[in-house]
Amino acid sequence: MGGEEGGIAGMILVSIEREVPIYTYAEFAFVQDMAVVEGYRRQGVGQKLIEFAARWAREKHGLTQLRLMVANQNPEARGAFEKAGFRATYQEMVLPLTEQEG
């Protein structure tokens, strides 16, 4: 997404993923990555990127769900995604398989 001065304000990368066959949806759109340049944050750029991705998924691919993952340690991003209408559905858990020093 371009800024007013013609520079890059942000980007979003969305893929179409296949769902595990036991679930309701056969496919869904998944936000792999999204970033907004620091000088453009809190100006609605992220919301426009999400709107674009949702419209792309719905109108071009007939999908009914857009998903993403956001770190618990990133409350600013979580708040922005909630503002866009995302809601928490799962809690991802990780089991480290290597010993941590310290």
Sequence and secondary structure as in RCSB ss.txt:
>XXXX:A:sequence
MGGEEGGIAGMILVSIEREVPIYTYAEFAFVQDMAVVEGYRRQGVGQKLIEFAARWAREKHGLTQLRLMVANQNP
EARGAFEKAGFRATYQEMVLPLTEQEG
>XXXX:A:secstr
 B TTSSB EEEEEEEEE  TTSS SEEEEEEEEEE GGGTTTTHHHHHHHHHHHIIIIIH    EEE   TT H
HHHHHHHHTT            S    
